[in-house]
Amino acid sequence: MGRKLYVGNLPYSANDAILRQKFEEVGTVDSSKVITDRETGRSKGFGFIEMSSDEEAEEAISKFHGQDFDGRAMTVSEAKPMVPNDNRGGSRGGFGGGGNRNRY
């Protein structure tokens, strides 16, 4: 079974196909995804790669971590599972302000 890798510090010109092509230098890529901004569609500068085997994933980490990619030193590591964040969205609540209210 393969491993999912985090790839950071990508050039903003990178897309899924370019990322896949780069990592195919070390083995079979099961999937590639560059994360983009929802509103602008522009790359956020990071993405994920899934290599077909653990050995290929290790080789990708050792070959590409710190390697220059269009003027940027890539960060490549094993992806960590996403942790749910209960603080997203919703009301910020509270009754802030009122510094001079009700002074006697």
C-alpha positions, 0 to 999 in steps of 0.5 A: 500500500502506498503513502500520501505525502505532503509537498510544500513550498511549491511555485504558484505556477504548479498544478496537478499535472506538473506535480504528478510529472515531477514525482513520477521520476521516482515511481508510480503516482496514484494521485496528485493534488495541488490545493487551490484558493476557492475564490481565485483558483490560484495555487496555495503553494502546497499539495499532496501526492500518493505514491504506489508503494512505501519504498517509492514514497521514501525515495520521493522524500529523500530525493525531493525534500529541499530540492529546488523547484522553479526557485523554491526549495520544496518541503516533502514529508509524510502527510499527517491526518487532518484533525477536525477543528471545532472552532471553524465558522459560526458565531464569534459570540460575546458582548465586546466593547463598551469601554465607557458604558455606565460609568458613574 
